[in-house]
Amino acid sequence: MIQIHHLYKAFEDKEVLKDINATFENGKVNLIIGQSGSGKTVLMKNIVGLLTPTSGSIMYDDRDFVALSKRDKIMLRREMGMIFQSAALFDSLTVLDNVMFPLDMFSDMSYEDRVKRAKFCLSRVNLQGAEGKYPGEISGGMQKRVAIARAIVLQPKYLFCDEPNSGLDPKTSIVIDELISSITHEDKITTIVNTHDMNSVMGIGEHITFICEGRAEWIGSKDEIMDTDNKKLNDFIFSSDILRQAKQLHDQKTSKR
């Protein structure tokens, strides 16, 4: 579990995050959603240590990440897995070598065991047989699956996903969402996904934090979204015609009960 307490972040005289209080639950897919410029990306960067908060605490179970020494922060980062928006694979390495890279850097496993672990992770994202290919030889969706395999190869306790469906078609996005969800539940990982994909929100959003103008405006589940009376959240979620119609249909069914 990750808990955020009274988190503020300012850049010179511009306050971007304002008294954020939020909990990201273990074994669940936790989403951070919000419009561009709302502060959701800054929030995630603070959580993983790419930025330092102006004030407040970030608790990884019983450890305050902000107060840790540099050495202890490095140790904690080894418990994190990261999936970047662009997949961020090494073009000069094969799929297998990309997945093995964290093991080569941080593990004392034998070469044979590293290969075995990397192949196992590739099998979990249904990429058996792609080990010898290079990133340029596979599709964008396959690259994201390689990124997921690499992110879980060190068996992280915490998994961070920055816009994992960016640039993918809707069908492939569903595949990525389902993989993130199944790995989260099977391995009991604390997963945080930064997204603006409403299909992801309605598909895998078990615990959702809506950031608006630097504040945690609303916290709840995908089921509670349909019944919320929070105007800012409704304006954000139901901005598309399809979702607006779904909201109207849900309200009609609810009123007839």
MIMAR-267758 format. One record per residue: x, y, z of N, C-alpha, C in turn; residue in one letter; residue number from 1. Coordinates in Angstrom, 1 decimal, padded with zeros to 4 digits. Layout:
BEGIN
[tortor [X,Y,Z],[X,Y,Z],[X,Y,Z],"a",NUM]
...
END
This chain:
BEGIN
[tortor [000.8,-001.2,000.0],[000.0,000.0,000.0],[000.9,001.2,000.0],"m",1]
[tortor [000.4,002.3,-000.8],[001.1,003.5,-000.8],[000.1,004.6,-000.3],"i",2]
[tortor [000.5,005.4,000.6],[-000.4,006.5,001.2],[000.3,007.8,001.0],"q",3]
[tortor [-000.5,008.8,000.5],[000.0,010.1,000.3],[-000.7,011.0,001.4],"i",4]
[tortor [000.1,011.8,002.1],[-000.4,012.6,003.2],[000.0,014.1,003.0],"h",5]
[tortor [-001.0,015.0,002.8],[-000.8,016.4,002.7],[000.4,016.8,001.8],"h",6]
[tortor [000.3,016.3,000.6],[001.4,016.5,-000.4],[001.2,017.8,-001.2],"l",7]
[tortor [002.3,018.6,-001.1],[002.3,019.8,-001.9],[003.6,019.8,-002.8],"y",8]
[tortor [003.4,020.3,-004.0],[004.6,020.5,-004.9],[004.4,021.8,-005.6],"k",9]
[tortor [005.5,022.7,-005.5],[005.5,024.0,-006.2],[006.8,024.1,-007.0],"a",10]
[tortor [006.6,024.7,-008.1],[007.8,025.1,-009.0],[007.9,026.6,-008.9],"f",11]
[tortor [008.9,027.1,-008.2],[009.1,028.5,-007.9],[007.8,029.0,-007.2],"e",12]
[tortor [007.1,029.9,-007.9],[005.9,030.5,-007.2],[004.6,029.8,-007.7],"d",13]
[tortor [004.7,028.7,-008.5],[003.5,028.1,-009.0],[003.3,026.8,-008.2],"k",14]
[tortor [002.2,026.7,-007.5],[001.8,025.5,-006.8],[001.0,024.6,-007.7],"e",15]
[tortor [001.6,023.4,-007.9],[001.0,022.4,-008.8],[000.2,021.4,-008.1],"v",16]
[tortor [000.6,020.9,-007.0],[-000.1,019.9,-006.1],[-000.4,020.6,-004.8],"l",17]
[tortor [-001.7,020.4,-004.4],[-002.2,021.2,-003.2],[-002.9,020.2,-002.3],"k",18]
[tortor [-002.2,019.9,-001.2],[-002.7,019.1,-000.1],[-003.4,017.8,-000.6],"d",19]
[tortor [-002.6,017.0,-001.4],[-003.1,015.7,-001.9],[-003.0,014.7,-000.8],"i",20]
[tortor [-004.2,014.0,-000.6],[-004.3,012.9,000.4],[-004.9,011.8,-000.4],"n",21]
[tortor [-004.2,010.6,-000.5],[-004.7,009.5,-001.3],[-004.1,008.2,-000.8],"a",22]
[tortor [-004.8,007.1,-001.1],[-004.3,005.8,-000.7],[-004.4,004.9,-002.0],"t",23]
[tortor [-003.3,004.2,-002.3],[-003.3,003.3,-003.4],[-003.1,001.9,-002.8],"f",24]
[tortor [-004.1,001.1,-003.1],[-004.3,-000.2,-002.4],[-003.5,-001.3,-003.0],"e",25]
[tortor [-003.1,-002.2,-002.1],[-002.4,-003.4,-002.6],[-003.3,-004.4,-003.3],"n",26]
[tortor [-002.8,-005.0,-004.3],[-003.6,-006.0,-005.1],[-004.7,-005.5,-005.9],"g",27]
[tortor [-004.7,-004.1,-006.1],[-005.7,-003.5,-006.9],[-005.0,-002.6,-008.0],"k",28]
[tortor [-005.8,-002.4,-009.1],[-005.4,-001.4,-010.1],[-005.9,000.0,-009.7],"v",29]
[tortor [-004.9,000.8,-009.3],[-005.2,002.2,-008.8],[-005.0,003.1,-010.0],"n",30]
[tortor [-006.0,003.9,-010.4],[-005.8,004.8,-011.5],[-005.7,006.3,-011.0],"l",31]
[tortor [-004.8,007.0,-011.6],[-004.8,008.5,-011.4],[-005.3,009.1,-012.8],"i",32]
[tortor [-006.4,009.8,-012.7],[-007.0,010.4,-013.9],[-007.1,011.9,-013.8],"i",33]
[tortor [-007.2,012.6,-014.9],[-007.4,014.0,-014.9],[-007.0,014.6,-016.2],"g",34]
[tortor [-007.4,015.8,-016.5],[-007.1,016.5,-017.7],[-005.6,016.8,-017.8],"q",35]
[tortor [-005.1,017.1,-019.0],[-003.8,017.6,-019.2],[-003.6,018.8,-018.4],"s",36]
[tortor [-002.5,018.9,-017.6],[-002.2,020.1,-016.8],[-002.8,020.0,-015.4],"g",37]
[tortor [-003.5,018.9,-015.1],[-004.2,018.8,-013.8],[-003.3,018.5,-012.6],"s",38]
[tortor [-002.1,018.0,-013.0],[-001.1,017.6,-011.9],[-000.9,016.1,-011.7],"g",39]
[tortor [-001.6,015.3,-012.5],[-001.5,013.9,-012.3],[-000.1,013.3,-012.6],"k",40]
[tortor [000.5,013.9,-013.7],[001.9,013.4,-014.0],[002.9,013.8,-013.0],"t",41]
[tortor [002.7,015.1,-012.5],[003.6,015.6,-011.4],[003.4,014.7,-010.1],"v",42]
[tortor [002.2,014.3,-009.9],[001.9,013.5,-008.7],[002.7,012.1,-008.8],"l",43]
[tortor [002.6,011.5,-010.0],[003.3,010.2,-010.1],[004.8,010.4,-010.1],"m",44]
[tortor [005.3,011.4,-010.6],[006.7,011.7,-010.5],[007.2,011.9,-009.1],"k",45]
[tortor [006.4,012.5,-008.3],[006.7,012.6,-006.9],[006.7,011.3,-006.2],"n",46]
[tortor [005.7,010.4,-006.5],[005.5,009.1,-005.9],[006.7,008.2,-006.1],"i",47]
[tortor [007.3,008.3,-007.4],[008.4,007.4,-007.7],[009.7,008.0,-007.5],"v",48]
[tortor [009.7,009.3,-007.0],[011.0,009.9,-006.7],[011.7,010.7,-007.7],"g",49]
[tortor [011.0,010.9,-008.9],[011.6,011.7,-009.9],[011.6,013.2,-009.6],"l",50]
[tortor [010.6,013.5,-008.7],[010.5,014.9,-008.2],[010.5,014.8,-006.7],"l",51]
[tortor [010.9,015.8,-006.0],[010.8,015.9,-004.5],[009.7,016.8,-004.1],"t",52]
[tortor [008.8,016.4,-003.3],[007.7,017.2,-002.8],[008.2,018.5,-002.1],"p",53]
[tortor [007.4,019.5,-002.2],[007.7,020.7,-001.3],[007.4,020.4,000.1],"t",54]
[tortor [006.4,019.6,000.4],[006.1,019.2,001.7],[005.1,018.0,001.6],"s",55]
[tortor [005.0,017.2,002.7],[004.1,016.1,002.8],[004.9,014.8,002.8],"g",56]
[tortor [004.2,013.7,002.9],[004.8,012.4,003.0],[004.3,011.4,002.0],"s",57]
[tortor [005.1,010.5,001.6],[004.7,009.4,000.7],[005.1,008.1,001.4],"i",58]
[tortor [004.1,007.4,001.9],[004.4,006.2,002.7],[004.3,004.9,001.8],"m",59]
[tortor [005.4,004.2,001.7],[005.4,002.9,001.1],[005.3,001.9,002.3],"y",60]
[tortor [004.1,001.4,002.5],[003.8,000.6,003.7],[004.2,001.5,004.9],"d",61]
[tortor [005.3,001.1,005.6],[005.7,001.9,006.8],[006.9,002.8,006.6],"d",62]
[tortor [007.3,003.0,005.3],[008.5,003.8,005.0],[008.1,005.1,004.3],"r",63]
[tortor [008.5,006.2,004.9],[008.3,007.5,004.3],[009.4,007.8,003.2],"d",64]
[tortor [009.0,007.6,002.0],[010.0,007.8,000.9],[010.7,009.1,000.9],"f",65]
[tortor [010.0,010.2,001.2],[010.5,011.5,001.2],[011.7,011.6,002.3],"v",66]
[tortor [011.5,010.9,003.4],[012.5,011.1,004.5],[013.6,010.1,004.4],"a",67]
[tortor [013.6,009.1,003.5],[014.6,008.1,003.4],[016.0,008.7,003.0],"l",68]
[tortor [017.0,008.1,003.4],[018.4,008.4,002.9],[018.5,008.1,001.4],"s",69]
[tortor [019.5,008.6,000.8],[019.7,008.3,-000.7],[019.9,006.8,-000.9],"k",70]
[tortor [020.6,006.2,000.0],[020.9,004.7,-000.1],[019.6,004.0,000.0],"r",71]
[tortor [018.8,004.3,001.0],[017.5,003.6,001.2],[016.5,003.9,000.1],"d",72]
[tortor [016.5,005.1,-000.5],[015.7,005.3,-001.7],[016.1,004.4,-002.8],"k",73]
[tortor [017.4,004.2,-003.0],[017.8,003.3,-004.1],[017.4,001.9,-003.9],"i",74]
[tortor [017.4,001.5,-002.6],[017.0,000.1,-002.3],[015.5,000.0,-002.5],"m",75]
[tortor [014.7,001.0,-002.1],[013.3,001.0,-002.3],[012.9,000.9,-003.8],"l",76]
[tortor [013.6,001.7,-004.6],[013.4,001.7,-006.1],[013.5,000.3,-006.7],"r",77]
[tortor [014.3,-000.5,-006.1],[014.5,-001.9,-006.6],[013.2,-002.7,-006.4],"r",78]
[tortor [012.3,-002.2,-005.6],[011.0,-002.9,-005.4],[009.9,-002.3,-006.4],"e",79]
[tortor [010.3,-001.4,-007.2],[009.4,-000.8,-008.2],[009.6,-001.3,-009.6],"m",80]
[tortor [008.5,-001.5,-010.3],[008.6,-001.7,-011.7],[007.9,-000.6,-012.5],"g",81]
[tortor [008.5,-000.2,-013.6],[008.0,001.0,-014.4],[007.7,000.6,-015.8],"m",82]
[tortor [006.5,001.0,-016.3],[006.1,000.9,-017.7],[005.9,002.3,-018.2],"i",83]
[tortor [006.8,002.7,-019.1],[006.8,004.1,-019.6],[005.9,004.2,-020.8],"f",84]
[tortor [005.5,005.4,-021.1],[004.5,005.7,-022.1],[005.0,005.2,-023.5],"q",85]
[tortor [006.3,005.3,-023.7],[006.9,005.0,-025.0],[007.5,003.6,-025.1],"s",86]
[tortor [007.2,002.8,-024.0],[007.8,001.4,-023.8],[009.3,001.5,-023.4],"a",87]
[tortor [010.0,002.5,-024.1],[011.4,002.7,-023.7],[012.3,001.5,-023.7],"a",88]
[tortor [012.2,000.7,-024.8],[013.0,-000.4,-025.0],[014.3,000.0,-025.6],"l",89]
[tortor [015.4,-000.8,-025.4],[016.7,-000.6,-026.1],[016.6,-001.2,-027.5],"f",90]
[tortor [016.8,-000.3,-028.5],[016.6,-000.8,-029.9],[017.7,-001.8,-030.2],"d",91]
[tortor [018.9,-001.7,-029.6],[020.0,-002.6,-030.0],[020.0,-003.9,-029.3],"s",92]
[tortor [019.0,-004.1,-028.4],[018.9,-005.4,-027.6],[017.7,-006.2,-028.1],"l",93]
[tortor [017.8,-007.5,-028.1],[016.7,-008.3,-028.4],[015.6,-008.2,-027.4],"t",94]
[tortor [014.5,-008.8,-027.7],[013.4,-008.8,-026.7],[013.8,-009.5,-025.4],"v",95]
[tortor [014.5,-010.6,-025.6],[014.9,-011.3,-024.4],[015.9,-010.5,-023.6],"l",96]
[tortor [016.9,-009.9,-024.3],[017.9,-009.1,-023.6],[017.3,-007.8,-022.9],"d",97]
[tortor [016.3,-007.3,-023.5],[015.6,-006.1,-022.9],[014.9,-006.5,-021.6],"n",98]
[tortor [014.3,-007.7,-021.6],[013.7,-008.2,-020.3],[014.7,-008.6,-019.3],"v",99]
[tortor [015.8,-009.1,-019.7],[016.9,-009.5,-018.8],[017.6,-008.3,-018.2],"m",100]
[tortor [017.5,-007.2,-018.9],[018.4,-006.0,-018.5],[018.3,-005.7,-017.0],"f",101]
[tortor [017.1,-005.6,-016.3],[017.1,-005.4,-014.9],[017.8,-006.5,-014.1],"p",102]
[tortor [017.7,-007.7,-014.5],[018.3,-008.8,-013.9],[019.8,-008.7,-014.0],"l",103]
[tortor [020.3,-008.3,-015.2],[021.7,-008.2,-015.4],[022.3,-007.1,-014.4],"d",104]
[tortor [021.5,-006.0,-014.2],[021.9,-004.9,-013.4],[021.9,-005.1,-011.9],"m",105]
[tortor [020.8,-005.8,-011.5],[020.5,-005.8,-010.0],[020.4,-007.2,-009.4],"f",106]
[tortor [020.5,-008.3,-010.2],[020.4,-009.6,-009.7],[021.7,-010.3,-009.6],"s",107]
[tortor [021.8,-011.2,-008.6],[023.0,-012.1,-008.6],[022.7,-013.5,-009.1],"d",108]
[tortor [021.6,-013.6,-009.8],[021.2,-014.9,-010.3],[022.3,-015.3,-011.4],"m",109]
[tortor [022.4,-016.6,-011.6],[023.2,-017.1,-012.7],[022.6,-016.7,-014.1],"s",110]
[tortor [023.4,-016.8,-015.1],[022.9,-016.5,-016.5],[021.8,-017.4,-016.8],"y",111]
[tortor [021.9,-018.6,-016.6],[020.8,-019.6,-016.9],[019.5,-019.2,-016.2],"e",112]
[tortor [019.6,-018.8,-014.9],[018.4,-018.5,-014.2],[017.8,-017.2,-014.6],"d",113]
[tortor [018.7,-016.2,-015.1],[018.2,-015.0,-015.6],[017.4,-015.2,-016.9],"r",114]
[tortor [018.0,-016.1,-017.7],[017.3,-016.4,-019.0],[015.9,-017.1,-018.7],"v",115]
[tortor [016.0,-018.0,-017.8],[014.7,-018.7,-017.4],[013.7,-017.7,-016.9],"k",116]
[tortor [014.1,-016.8,-016.0],[013.1,-015.8,-015.4],[012.6,-014.9,-016.5],"r",117]
[tortor [013.5,-014.4,-017.4],[013.0,-013.5,-018.5],[012.0,-014.2,-019.4],"a",118]
[tortor [012.3,-015.5,-019.8],[011.4,-016.2,-020.6],[010.1,-016.5,-019.9],"k",119]
[tortor [010.1,-016.7,-018.6],[008.9,-016.9,-017.9],[008.0,-015.6,-018.0],"f",120]
[tortor [008.6,-014.5,-017.8],[007.9,-013.2,-017.8],[007.4,-012.9,-019.2],"c",121]
[tortor [008.1,-013.3,-020.2],[007.6,-013.2,-021.6],[006.4,-014.1,-021.9],"l",122]
[tortor [006.4,-015.3,-021.3],[005.3,-016.2,-021.4],[004.1,-015.6,-020.7],"s",123]
[tortor [004.2,-014.9,-019.7],[003.1,-014.3,-018.9],[002.4,-013.2,-019.8],"r",124]
[tortor [003.1,-012.6,-020.7],[002.5,-011.6,-021.6],[002.3,-012.1,-023.0],"v",125]
[tortor [002.3,-013.5,-023.1],[002.0,-014.2,-024.3],[003.0,-013.8,-025.5],"n",126]
[tortor [004.3,-013.8,-025.2],[005.3,-013.4,-026.2],[006.3,-014.6,-026.4],"l",127]
[tortor [005.9,-015.8,-026.2],[006.7,-016.9,-026.4],[007.1,-016.9,-027.9],"q",128]
[tortor [008.4,-017.1,-028.2],[008.9,-017.2,-029.6],[009.4,-015.9,-030.1],"g",129]
[tortor [009.2,-014.8,-029.4],[009.7,-013.5,-029.8],[011.0,-013.1,-029.2],"a",130]
[tortor [011.6,-014.0,-028.5],[012.8,-013.7,-027.7],[013.9,-013.1,-028.6],"e",131]
[tortor [014.1,-013.6,-029.8],[015.2,-013.2,-030.6],[015.0,-012.0,-031.5],"g",132]
[tortor [013.8,-011.4,-031.5],[013.4,-010.3,-032.3],[013.9,-009.0,-031.6],"k",133]
[tortor [014.1,-007.9,-032.4],[014.4,-006.6,-031.9],[013.2,-005.7,-031.9],"y",134]
[tortor [013.2,-004.7,-031.0],[012.0,-003.8,-030.9],[011.5,-003.3,-032.2],"p",135]
[tortor [012.3,-003.0,-033.1],[011.9,-002.5,-034.4],[011.2,-003.5,-035.3],"g",136]
[tortor [011.3,-004.8,-034.9],[010.7,-005.8,-035.7],[009.3,-006.3,-035.2],"e",137]
[tortor [008.9,-005.7,-034.1],[007.6,-006.0,-033.5],[006.7,-004.8,-033.4],"i",138]
[tortor [005.4,-005.1,-033.3],[004.4,-004.0,-033.2],[004.4,-003.2,-031.9],"s",139]
[tortor [003.7,-002.1,-032.0],[003.7,-001.2,-030.8],[003.1,-002.0,-029.6],"g",140]
[tortor [002.0,-002.8,-029.8],[001.4,-003.5,-028.8],[002.3,-004.6,-028.2],"g",141]
[tortor [003.1,-005.2,-029.0],[004.1,-006.2,-028.6],[005.2,-005.5,-027.8],"m",142]
[tortor [005.6,-004.3,-028.2],[006.6,-003.6,-027.5],[006.1,-003.3,-026.0],"q",143]
[tortor [004.8,-002.9,-025.9],[004.3,-002.6,-024.6],[004.3,-003.9,-023.7],"k",144]
[tortor [004.0,-005.0,-024.3],[004.0,-006.3,-023.6],[005.4,-006.6,-023.1],"r",145]
[tortor [006.4,-006.3,-024.0],[007.8,-006.5,-023.6],[008.1,-005.6,-022.4],"v",146]
[tortor [007.6,-004.4,-022.4],[007.8,-003.4,-021.3],[007.2,-004.0,-020.0],"a",147]
[tortor [006.1,-004.6,-020.1],[005.4,-005.2,-019.0],[006.3,-006.3,-018.4],"i",148]
[tortor [006.7,-007.2,-019.3],[007.6,-008.3,-018.9],[008.8,-007.8,-018.2],"a",149]
[tortor [009.4,-006.8,-018.7],[010.7,-006.2,-018.1],[010.3,-005.6,-016.7],"r",150]
[tortor [009.2,-004.9,-016.6],[008.8,-004.3,-015.4],[008.6,-005.3,-014.3],"a",151]
[tortor [008.1,-006.5,-014.6],[007.8,-007.4,-013.5],[008.9,-008.5,-013.3],"i",152]
[tortor [010.0,-008.4,-014.1],[011.0,-009.4,-014.0],[011.7,-009.5,-012.6],"v",153]
[tortor [011.8,-008.4,-011.9],[012.4,-008.4,-010.6],[011.4,-008.6,-009.5],"l",154]
[tortor [010.2,-009.0,-009.9],[009.1,-009.3,-008.9],[008.8,-008.1,-008.0],"q",155]
[tortor [008.4,-007.0,-008.6],[008.3,-005.8,-007.8],[007.0,-005.8,-006.9],"p",156]
[tortor [007.1,-005.1,-005.8],[005.9,-004.9,-004.9],[005.0,-003.8,-005.4],"k",157]
[tortor [005.6,-002.9,-006.2],[004.9,-001.7,-006.7],[005.1,-001.5,-008.2],"y",158]
[tortor [004.0,-001.3,-008.9],[004.1,-001.2,-010.4],[003.5,000.1,-010.8],"l",159]
[tortor [004.3,000.9,-011.6],[003.8,002.2,-012.1],[003.7,002.2,-013.6],"f",160]
[tortor [002.6,002.6,-014.1],[002.4,002.6,-015.5],[002.0,004.0,-016.0],"c",161]
[tortor [002.8,004.6,-016.8],[002.5,006.0,-017.3],[001.9,005.9,-018.7],"d",162]
[tortor [000.6,006.2,-018.8],[-000.2,006.1,-020.1],[000.2,004.9,-020.9],"e",163]
[tortor [000.0,003.7,-020.3],[000.4,002.5,-021.0],[-000.3,002.2,-022.3],"p",164]
[tortor [-001.4,002.8,-022.6],[-002.2,002.6,-023.8],[-001.9,003.7,-024.9],"n",165]
[tortor [-001.0,004.6,-024.6],[-000.8,005.7,-025.5],[-000.3,005.1,-026.9],"s",166]
[tortor [-001.0,005.6,-027.9],[-000.6,005.2,-029.3],[-001.1,003.8,-029.7],"g",167]
[tortor [-001.9,003.2,-028.9],[-002.4,001.8,-029.3],[-003.8,001.9,-029.7],"l",168]
[tortor [-004.2,001.0,-030.6],[-005.6,000.9,-031.0],[-006.5,000.3,-029.9],"d",169]
[tortor [-007.8,000.5,-029.9],[-008.6,000.1,-028.8],[-008.5,-001.4,-028.4],"p",170]
[tortor [-008.4,-002.3,-029.4],[-008.4,-003.7,-029.2],[-007.1,-004.0,-028.4],"k",171]
[tortor [-006.0,-003.5,-028.9],[-004.7,-003.7,-028.2],[-004.7,-003.1,-026.8],"t",172]
[tortor [-005.3,-002.0,-026.6],[-005.4,-001.3,-025.3],[-006.1,-002.2,-024.3],"s",173]
[tortor [-007.1,-002.9,-024.8],[-007.8,-003.8,-023.9],[-006.9,-005.0,-023.4],"i",174]
[tortor [-006.1,-005.5,-024.4],[-005.1,-006.6,-024.1],[-004.1,-006.1,-023.0],"v",175]
[tortor [-003.6,-004.9,-023.2],[-002.6,-004.3,-022.2],[-003.3,-004.1,-020.8],"i",176]
[tortor [-004.5,-003.6,-020.8],[-005.3,-003.4,-019.6],[-005.4,-004.7,-018.9],"d",177]
[tortor [-005.9,-005.8,-019.6],[-006.1,-007.1,-019.0],[-004.8,-007.7,-018.4],"e",178]
[tortor [-003.7,-007.5,-019.1],[-002.4,-008.0,-018.6],[-002.1,-007.3,-017.3],"l",179]
[tortor [-002.2,-006.0,-017.3],[-001.8,-005.2,-016.1],[-002.7,-005.7,-014.9],"i",180]
[tortor [-004.0,-005.8,-015.2],[-004.9,-006.2,-014.2],[-004.6,-007.6,-013.6],"s",181]
[tortor [-004.4,-008.6,-014.5],[-004.2,-010.0,-014.1],[-002.9,-010.1,-013.3],"s",182]
[tortor [-001.8,-009.4,-013.8],[-000.5,-009.5,-013.0],[-000.7,-008.8,-011.7],"i",183]
[tortor [-001.4,-007.7,-011.6],[-001.6,-007.0,-010.3],[-002.3,-008.0,-009.3],"t",184]
[tortor [-003.3,-008.7,-009.7],[-004.1,-009.5,-008.8],[-003.3,-010.8,-008.5],"h",185]
[tortor [-002.7,-011.4,-009.5],[-002.0,-012.7,-009.3],[-000.8,-012.5,-008.3],"e",186]
[tortor [-000.1,-011.4,-008.5],[001.2,-011.1,-007.7],[000.9,-010.2,-006.5],"d",187]
[tortor [-000.3,-009.8,-006.4],[-000.7,-008.9,-005.3],[000.2,-007.6,-005.2],"k",188]
[tortor [000.3,-007.0,-006.4],[001.1,-005.8,-006.5],[000.3,-004.5,-006.2],"i",189]
[tortor [000.9,-003.5,-005.7],[000.3,-002.2,-005.6],[000.6,-001.5,-007.0],"t",190]
[tortor [-000.4,-001.4,-007.8],[-000.3,-000.9,-009.2],[-000.9,000.5,-009.3],"t",191]
[tortor [-000.2,001.4,-009.8],[-000.7,002.8,-010.1],[-000.6,003.1,-011.6],"i",192]
[tortor [-001.7,003.4,-012.2],[-001.7,003.7,-013.6],[-002.2,005.2,-013.8],"v",193]
[tortor [-001.3,005.9,-014.5],[-001.6,007.3,-014.9],[-002.3,007.2,-016.3],"n",194]
[tortor [-003.5,007.6,-016.4],[-004.2,007.5,-017.7],[-005.3,008.5,-017.9],"t",195]
[tortor [-005.6,008.8,-019.2],[-006.8,009.5,-019.5],[-007.7,008.7,-020.4],"h",196]
[tortor [-007.4,007.4,-020.5],[-008.2,006.5,-021.4],[-009.4,006.0,-020.6],"d",197]
[tortor [-010.6,006.5,-021.0],[-011.8,006.2,-020.3],[-012.2,004.7,-020.4],"m",198]
[tortor [-011.8,004.0,-021.4],[-012.0,002.6,-021.5],[-011.2,001.9,-020.4],"n",199]
[tortor [-010.0,002.3,-020.1],[-009.3,001.8,-019.0],[-010.0,002.1,-017.6],"s",200]
[tortor [-010.5,003.3,-017.5],[-011.2,003.6,-016.3],[-012.4,002.7,-016.0],"v",201]
[tortor [-013.2,002.5,-017.1],[-014.4,001.7,-016.9],[-014.1,000.2,-016.9],"m",202]
[tortor [-012.9,-000.2,-017.5],[-012.6,-001.6,-017.6],[-011.9,-002.1,-016.3],"g",203]
[tortor [-010.8,-001.4,-015.9],[-010.0,-002.0,-014.8],[-009.8,-001.0,-013.6],"i",204]
[tortor [-010.6,000.1,-013.6],[-010.5,001.1,-012.5],[-011.1,000.6,-011.2],"g",205]
[tortor [-010.3,-000.1,-010.4],[-010.8,-000.5,-009.1],[-010.8,000.6,-008.0],"e",206]
[tortor [-009.7,001.4,-008.1],[-009.6,002.5,-007.1],[-009.0,003.7,-007.9],"h",207]
[tortor [-009.8,004.7,-008.0],[-009.6,005.8,-008.9],[-009.4,007.1,-008.1],"i",208]
[tortor [-008.3,007.9,-008.4],[-008.1,009.2,-007.9],[-008.2,010.2,-009.0],"t",209]
[tortor [-009.2,011.1,-008.9],[-009.4,012.1,-009.9],[-008.7,013.4,-009.5],"f",210]
[tortor [-007.7,013.9,-010.2],[-006.9,015.1,-009.9],[-007.5,016.2,-010.8],"i",211]
[tortor [-007.8,017.3,-010.1],[-008.3,018.5,-010.8],[-007.7,019.7,-010.2],"c",212]
[tortor [-007.0,020.5,-011.1],[-006.4,021.8,-010.6],[-005.5,021.5,-009.4],"e",213]
[tortor [-004.8,020.4,-009.4],[-003.8,020.1,-008.4],[-004.3,019.5,-007.1],"g",214]
[tortor [-005.6,019.2,-007.1],[-006.2,018.6,-005.9],[-006.8,017.3,-006.2],"r",215]
[tortor [-006.9,016.4,-005.1],[-007.6,015.2,-005.3],[-009.1,015.5,-005.1],"a",216]
[tortor [-009.7,015.7,-006.3],[-011.1,016.1,-006.3],[-012.1,015.0,-005.9],"e",217]
[tortor [-011.8,013.8,-006.3],[-012.7,012.7,-006.1],[-011.9,011.4,-006.0],"w",218]
[tortor [-012.3,010.5,-005.1],[-011.7,009.2,-005.0],[-012.8,008.1,-004.9],"i",219]
[tortor [-012.7,007.1,-005.7],[-013.8,006.0,-005.7],[-013.5,004.9,-006.7],"g",220]
[tortor [-014.5,004.1,-007.0],[-014.3,003.0,-008.0],[-015.0,003.3,-009.3],"s",221]
[tortor [-014.8,002.4,-010.3],[-015.5,002.6,-011.6],[-017.0,002.5,-011.4],"k",222]
[tortor [-017.5,001.7,-010.5],[-018.9,001.6,-010.3],[-019.5,002.9,-009.7],"d",223]
[tortor [-018.7,003.5,-008.8],[-019.2,004.7,-008.2],[-019.2,005.9,-009.1],"e",224]
[tortor [-018.4,005.9,-010.2],[-018.3,007.0,-011.1],[-019.7,007.2,-011.8],"i",225]
[tortor [-020.4,006.1,-012.1],[-021.6,006.3,-012.8],[-022.7,007.0,-011.9],"m",226]
[tortor [-022.5,007.0,-010.6],[-023.5,007.6,-009.7],[-023.0,008.9,-009.1],"d",227]
[tortor [-021.8,009.4,-009.5],[-021.3,010.6,-008.8],[-022.0,011.8,-009.2],"t",228]
[tortor [-022.2,012.7,-008.2],[-022.7,014.0,-008.5],[-021.7,015.1,-008.5],"d",229]
[tortor [-020.4,014.7,-008.6],[-019.3,015.7,-008.7],[-019.2,016.3,-010.1],"n",230]
[tortor [-019.6,017.5,-010.2],[-019.7,018.1,-011.5],[-018.4,018.1,-012.3],"k",231]
[tortor [-017.2,018.4,-011.6],[-016.0,018.4,-012.3],[-015.6,017.1,-012.9],"k",232]
[tortor [-015.9,016.0,-012.1],[-015.6,014.6,-012.6],[-016.6,014.3,-013.7],"l",233]
[tortor [-017.8,014.6,-013.6],[-018.8,014.3,-014.7],[-018.4,015.0,-016.0],"n",234]
[tortor [-018.0,016.3,-015.9],[-017.5,017.0,-017.0],[-016.3,016.4,-017.7],"d",235]
[tortor [-015.4,015.8,-016.9],[-014.3,015.1,-017.4],[-014.6,013.8,-018.0],"f",236]
[tortor [-015.3,012.9,-017.2],[-015.6,011.6,-017.6],[-016.5,011.5,-018.8],"i",237]
[tortor [-017.6,012.3,-018.8],[-018.6,012.1,-019.7],[-018.6,013.2,-020.8],"f",238]
[tortor [-017.4,013.6,-021.2],[-017.2,014.6,-022.2],[-017.5,014.0,-023.6],"s",239]
[tortor [-017.3,012.7,-023.8],[-017.6,012.1,-025.1],[-019.0,011.7,-025.2],"s",240]
[tortor [-019.5,011.7,-026.5],[-020.9,011.4,-026.7],[-021.3,009.9,-026.2],"d",241]
[tortor [-020.4,009.0,-026.5],[-020.6,007.6,-026.1],[-020.8,007.5,-024.6],"i",242]
[tortor [-019.9,008.0,-023.8],[-020.0,007.9,-022.4],[-021.1,008.8,-021.8],"l",243]
[tortor [-021.5,009.9,-022.5],[-022.6,010.6,-022.0],[-023.9,009.8,-022.2],"r",244]
[tortor [-024.0,009.1,-023.3],[-025.2,008.3,-023.6],[-025.2,007.2,-022.6],"q",245]
[tortor [-024.1,006.6,-022.2],[-024.0,005.5,-021.2],[-024.5,006.0,-019.9],"a",246]
[tortor [-024.1,007.2,-019.5],[-024.5,007.8,-018.3],[-026.0,008.0,-018.2],"k",247]
[tortor [-026.6,008.5,-019.3],[-028.0,008.8,-019.4],[-028.8,007.5,-019.3],"q",248]
[tortor [-028.3,006.4,-020.0],[-029.0,005.1,-019.9],[-028.9,004.6,-018.5],"l",249]
[tortor [-027.7,004.7,-017.8],[-027.6,004.3,-016.4],[-028.6,005.0,-015.5],"h",250]
[tortor [-028.7,006.3,-015.7],[-029.6,007.1,-014.8],[-031.0,006.7,-015.0],"d",251]
[tortor [-031.4,006.4,-016.3],[-032.8,006.0,-016.6],[-033.1,004.7,-015.9],"q",252]
[tortor [-032.2,003.8,-016.0],[-032.4,002.4,-015.4],[-032.5,002.6,-013.8],"k",253]
[tortor [-031.6,003.4,-013.3],[-031.6,003.6,-011.8],[-032.9,004.3,-011.3],"t",254]
[tortor [-033.4,005.2,-012.1],[-034.7,005.9,-011.7],[-035.9,005.0,-011.7],"s",255]
[tortor [-035.8,003.9,-012.5],[-037.0,003.0,-012.7],[-037.0,001.9,-011.6],"k",256]
[tortor [-035.9,001.8,-010.8],[-035.8,000.8,-009.8],[-036.7,001.2,-008.6],"r",257]
END
